[in-house]
Amino acid sequence: QRQMCIRDRPKDAHVGSYQLVAKVGEQQLTGNFQVAEFRRAEMKVTVNTNKVEYVRGQKMTVRVNADYLFGAPAAGLDMRWSLRRNWGYFNSKRFPNARFSDYDYHSWYDDRDSYNEFLDEGEVTLDENGSHQFTRKLRKAGGRGKIENLVVSATVDDESGQSVSSRRTVHVHPASFHVGLIPHGYLKEKDKLFTFEAVAVSPTDEVFAGAKLEVSTHQEYWYSTKRKGPGGRMYWDYKREVIDEDDVCSGTTDKNGKISCQLTPRKGGSLRIRVEAKDNKGRKVRASSWFWITGDPDYYGGRADRGNQVGIMAEAPEVDVGDTARIAITSPFKHAVALVTVEREDILWRDTIEIGTNAVVELPIAASWAPNVHVSACLLY
């Protein structure tokens, strides 16, 4: 695939529709394009708000101004405005390793909420100063620790029919501070104590001291049991146990905006740790992080509702050359042999290990593996 750029239109070329024909051997390719006269805008439109960062419950003031380029206000012109939103997640440069979202990997609603959504629109006539101002109360709550990205657009039409547009994006935060979790790695071991931190920062990424945080856990534990079927035949059945603990850790953030927590997981599989808080006006905010707990031979990793599957999870999405990457492998079988390979254009590393329902493989990262590699596991049982 190649691209062609027409930088200068011949002076004798006419405006309108054109067709471009290219022949490559016996193959003929066609494409259409439009040529139009360039017309310089005769006015400037700006959209301003009283601030950029808001907190739910506050009022947003929007002011639209239209001025001709020679300096006079575009008074009496028609103006159309619209309001759209999409959802985003808060990121902190102060705590780059913290997770501030409460993303649910089992719910498609999180993906749906990321789409652009229409909220409101209107048509008005600009006043004698070429302006229009309106206010809107920001009531929508940011679910699952999300930020509401609000886009205000305005279009003004002049007497000749030319349209000039402008827009402004503001951010609506769910509360006066955000909470997050610093996991220090996503792979943990059963019956071994590990430490994590919960943090609080302001919408402008400043340390937020004095926030009262509460930490809870949610775990889905799958296990297999033998049952007697028709005719006395024994078969394996798979069950799910949901384990929720509300009071895992609590405290008030210190001058660094942190509290430190410790936890000893008693069962294997996926573990979700969630931190929640309320600001001084009762607005809720929360975040969570998923962990994978290894070292439990009784945990069934196959998930009966999804068939026999092999799962692979990395402790961290990025590693440096010379480090050791820890990779968790889940198996639907009690006993198997795993062929583990590191691949890209070829097989760069391989090994065979005996595996139960889960295991951890440590991979020494070689310089030749940069910039990325794929890890695969094939089970023989």
C-alpha positions in Angstrom: 0.0 0.0 0.0 1.4 3.4 -1.0 0.2 7.0 -0.5 0.3 9.8 -2.9 0.1 13.5 -2.0 -1.0 16.2 -4.5 0.6 19.3 -3.1 -0.2 21.9 -5.8 -3.4 22.0 -8.0 -2.7 23.2 -11.5 -4.0 26.7 -12.0 -6.2 25.7 -14.9 -7.8 22.7 -13.0 -11.5 23.1 -12.2 -13.1 22.4 -8.9 -15.4 19.4 -8.5 -15.1 15.6 -8.4 -12.2 13.8 -9.9 -11.3 10.1 -10.5 -7.8 8.8 -10.2 -6.9 5.7 -12.2 -3.8 3.7 -11.6 -2.7 0.6 -13.6 -0.3 -2.0 -12.2 0.3 -4.7 -14.8 -3.2 -5.9 -15.9 -4.8 -4.6 -12.7 -6.5 -1.3 -12.6 -7.2 0.7 -9.4 -9.5 3.7 -9.1 -10.2 6.3 -6.5 -12.3 9.4 -6.2 -11.5 12.7 -4.6 -13.0 16.2 -4.4 -11.3 19.5 -5.3 -12.7 22.7 -3.7 -11.7 26.3 -3.5 -10.1 27.3 -0.2 -12.0 30.0 1.6 -10.5 31.7 4.6 -12.7 31.9 7.7 -14.1 35.4 8.3 -14.7 35.0 12.1 -13.3 33.2 15.1 -15.4 31.2 17.6 -14.2 30.3 21.1 -15.8 28.1 23.8 -14.7 28.9 27.4 -15.7 27.4 30.8 -15.1 28.8 34.2 -12.7 25.9 34.9 -11.5 22.6 33.4 -11.6 20.3 36.4 -14.9 19.9 38.1 -16.3 17.7 40.9 -19.8 16.1 40.6 -22.4 18.5 42.0 -20.7 21.7 40.9 -22.0 24.1 38.2 -20.3 24.5 34.9 -20.6 27.9 33.2 -20.1 27.9 29.4 -19.5 31.1 27.4 -19.4 31.1 23.6 -17.9 34.1 21.8 -17.9 34.9 18.0 -15.9 37.8 16.6 -15.1 38.8 13.0 -11.5 38.8 12.2 -11.5 42.5 11.6 -12.5 43.0 15.3 -16.3 43.5 15.4 -18.5 41.1 17.4 -20.6 38.7 15.4 -23.8 40.0 16.9 -27.2 38.5 16.0 -25.9 35.3 14.3 -27.3 31.9 14.9 -25.4 29.5 17.1 -25.8 25.8 17.6 -24.4 24.1 20.6 -24.2 20.5 21.8 -23.0 18.5 24.8 -21.5 15.0 24.6 -19.6 12.8 27.0 -17.4 9.8 27.3 -15.8 8.1 30.2 -12.2 7.9 31.1 -9.9 6.8 33.9 -7.8 8.9 36.2 -4.1 8.5 36.0 -1.6 9.8 38.4 2.0 10.9 37.6 2.6 11.1 41.4 1.7 7.4 41.8 2.3 5.9 38.3 2.1 2.3 39.6 -1.3 2.8 41.2 -4.6 1.6 39.8 -7.4 4.2 40.1 -10.2 2.4 38.2 -12.7 -0.2 39.3 -12.8 -2.0 36.0 -14.8 -5.2 35.9 -13.2 -7.6 33.4 -16.4 -9.8 33.4 -18.8 -6.9 32.4 -19.2 -5.5 28.9 -20.8 -2.4 30.5 -17.4 -0.9 31.1 -16.6 -1.1 27.4 -20.0 0.4 26.5 -19.5 3.4 28.8 -16.3 4.4 26.9 -18.4 5.3 23.8 -19.3 8.8 22.9 -22.8 9.7 24.3 -25.0 12.6 23.2 -26.5 14.6 26.1 -28.1 17.8 24.9 -28.2 20.5 22.2 -29.8 23.9 21.5 -30.0 26.8 19.1 -29.7 30.5 20.2 -29.0 33.9 18.7 -25.8 35.6 19.8 -26.3 38.9 21.8 -24.9 42.3 20.8 -21.5 41.3 22.0 -21.5 38.1 19.9 -21.8 36.0 23.0 -24.0 33.5 24.7 -23.6 32.0 28.2 -25.4 29.1 29.9 -24.9 27.0 33.0 -25.3 23.3 33.8 -25.2 21.4 37.0 -23.0 18.3 36.9 -25.0 15.7 38.6 -23.9 12.5 36.9 -21.8 10.2 39.1 -18.6 8.7 37.7 -19.2 5.0 38.1 -16.4 2.5 38.9 -13.9 5.3 39.6 -14.4 6.9 36.2 -14.0 10.5 35.0 -16.7 12.1 32.9 -15.1 13.8 29.9 -17.6 16.5 28.8 -17.3 18.0 25.3 -19.0 21.3 24.7 -19.2 22.2 21.0 -20.5 25.4 19.3 -21.1 26.3 15.6 -21.9 29.8 14.3 -23.2 30.5 10.8 -22.4 33.8 9.1 -24.5 35.7 6.5 -22.8 33.9 3.6 -23.6 30.5 5.0 -20.0 29.7 6.2 -19.9 27.7 9.4 -17.1 28.1 12.1 -16.9 25.7 15.0 -15.1 25.4 18.3 -15.2 23.1 21.3 -13.8 22.6 24.8 -13.4 19.5 26.9 -13.7 19.5 30.7 -13.4 16.7 33.2 -15.9 15.8 35.9 -14.5 13.9 38.9 -16.7 11.7 41.1 -15.5 13.2 44.3 -13.0 15.7 45.7 -10.3 13.1 45.6 -9.5 9.8 43.9 -8.4 6.6 45.6 -6.1 4.0 44.1 -4.2 0.8 44.9 -0.4 0.1 44.5 -0.2 -3.7 44.1 3.6 -4.3 44.0 3.1 -7.1 41.5 0.0 -9.1 40.6 1.2 -12.6 41.4 1.0 -13.6 45.1 1.2 -17.0 46.9 -1.3 -18.8 49.1 -0.6 -18.5 52.8 2.2 -15.9 52.3 1.8 -12.4 53.7 2.1 -9.6 51.1 1.9 -5.8 51.4 0.0 -3.3 49.2 -0.8 0.4 49.6 -3.9 2.4 49.1 -3.5 6.1 48.1 -5.6 9.2 47.8 -4.9 12.2 45.4 -6.8 15.3 44.4 -8.2 15.7 40.9 -5.1 17.8 40.1 -2.9 15.0 41.3 -1.9 16.5 44.6 -1.4 14.4 47.8 -4.7 14.1 49.7 -4.1 13.6 53.4 -6.8 12.7 55.9 -9.0 10.6 53.6 -10.7 7.7 55.4 -10.2 4.5 53.3 -11.8 1.1 53.7 -10.4 -2.0 51.9 -12.4 -5.2 51.1 -11.7 -8.3 49.1 -13.7 -10.4 46.6 -12.7 -13.9 45.5 -14.2 -16.5 43.2 -12.9 -19.9 44.2 -13.4 -22.8 41.8 -13.0 -26.4 43.0 -13.8 -29.9 41.7 -15.7 -32.6 43.4 -16.6 -36.2 42.4 -20.3 -37.0 42.1 -22.2 -40.2 41.4 -24.2 -40.1 38.2 -26.8 -42.4 36.5 -25.9 -46.0 36.9 -23.5 -45.3 39.7 -20.9 -43.8 37.4 -18.6 -41.2 39.0 -17.9 -37.9 37.3 -16.3 -34.6 38.1 -18.4 -31.6 38.9 -17.1 -28.0 39.3 -18.4 -25.5 41.7 -17.8 -21.8 42.5 -17.4 -20.4 45.9 -17.7 -16.6 46.4 -15.7 -15.2 49.3 -16.2 -11.6 50.4 -14.4 -9.9 53.3 -15.4 -6.4 54.1 -12.9 -5.3 56.8 -9.5 -6.2 55.4 -7.8 -2.9 56.1 -8.8 0.6 57.0 -7.1 3.9 57.9 -6.6 7.6 57.2 -4.1 8.6 54.6 -0.9 10.2 56.0 0.9 13.3 54.7 2.0 11.3 51.7 -1.6 10.3 50.9 -1.0 6.6 51.7 -2.0 3.8 54.0 -0.2 0.5 54.1 -2.1 -2.8 54.2 -1.1 -6.5 54.6 -3.0 -9.6 53.6 -2.4 -13.3 53.7 -4.5 -15.1 51.0 -5.9 -18.5 52.2 -7.1 -19.7 48.8 -5.8 -19.7 45.3 -7.2 -18.2 42.1 -8.3 -14.6 41.3 -8.5 -12.1 44.2 -9.9 -8.6 43.8 -8.9 -6.0 46.4 -11.1 -2.9 46.4 -10.6 0.5 48.2 -13.6 2.8 48.9 -14.0 6.2 50.4 -16.4 9.2 50.8 -15.4 12.8 50.7 -16.8 15.5 53.0 -20.0 15.8 50.9 -20.7 12.1 50.9 -19.6 11.5 47.3 -18.3 8.0 46.8 -15.1 7.0 45.0 -13.5 3.6 44.7 -10.8 1.6 42.9 -9.7 -2.0 42.7 -6.9 -4.3 41.6 -6.9 -8.0 40.6 -4.3 -10.4 41.9 -3.7 -14.0 41.0 -2.9 -16.3 44.0 -0.7 -19.3 43.2 0.3 -22.4 45.2 -3.2 -23.9 45.8 -3.3 -27.5 44.5 -7.0 -27.7 45.1 -7.9 -24.7 42.9 -9.5 -25.7 39.6 -8.3 -23.4 36.8 -10.4 -24.7 33.9 -13.7 -23.1 34.7 -16.5 -25.5 33.8 -18.6 -22.8 32.0 -15.7 -22.3 29.5 -14.4 -25.8 28.9 -10.9 -26.9 29.4 -8.7 -23.9 29.1 -5.1 -23.0 29.8 -4.5 -19.5 31.3 -1.3 -17.5 31.2 -0.8 -14.3 33.3 2.3 -12.1 33.7 3.1 -10.5 37.0 3.9 -7.2 35.2 3.1 -6.0 31.6 6.7 -4.7 31.1 10.1 -6.0 32.3 13.7 -4.8 31.8 16.5 -6.8 30.2 18.3 -8.8 32.9 15.2 -9.0 35.1 13.3 -12.2 35.7 9.7 -12.3 34.6 7.2 -14.4 36.6 4.5 -16.1 34.6 1.5 -17.9 36.1 0.0 -20.8 34.2 -3.4 -22.3 35.1 -4.4 -25.8 34.1 -7.7 -27.7 34.0 -6.0 -30.9 35.0 -4.7 -32.2 38.3 -1.5 -33.5 36.7 0.1 -32.5 33.4 3.4 -31.7 31.7 3.6 -28.2 30.2 5.8 -27.2 27.3 6.5 -23.5 27.8 7.9 -21.5 24.9 9.0 -17.9 24.4 8.3 -17.0 20.8 8.5 -14.2 18.2 9.9 -14.9 14.7 11.2 -18.2 16.2 11.3 -20.2 19.4 13.7 -18.2 21.6 13.4 -20.2 24.8 11.7 -23.5 25.8 11.3 -25.8 28.8 9.1 -28.5 30.1 7.7 -28.5 33.6 5.3 -30.7 35.6 2.2 -28.8 36.5 -0.8 -29.3 38.7 -3.7 -26.9 38.6 -1.4 -23.9 38.6 2.3 -23.1 38.5 4.7 -20.1 38.2 7.5 -20.1 35.6 10.4 -17.7 35.9 11.9 -16.4 32.7 15.3 -14.6 32.6 14.8 -11.7 30.1 17.5 -11.7 27.4 18.5 -8.6 25.5 17.5 -10.3 22.2 13.9 -10.5 23.4 13.4 -6.8 23.1 11.0 -5.2 22.2 8.4 -7.9 22.9 7.8 -11.7 23.0 4.9 -14.1 23.3 4.7 -16.8 25.9 2.9 -20.0 25.1 2.1 -23.2 27.1 1.0 -26.5 25.7 -0.2 -29.2 28.2 0.2 -33.0 27.9 -1.9 -35.0 30.3 
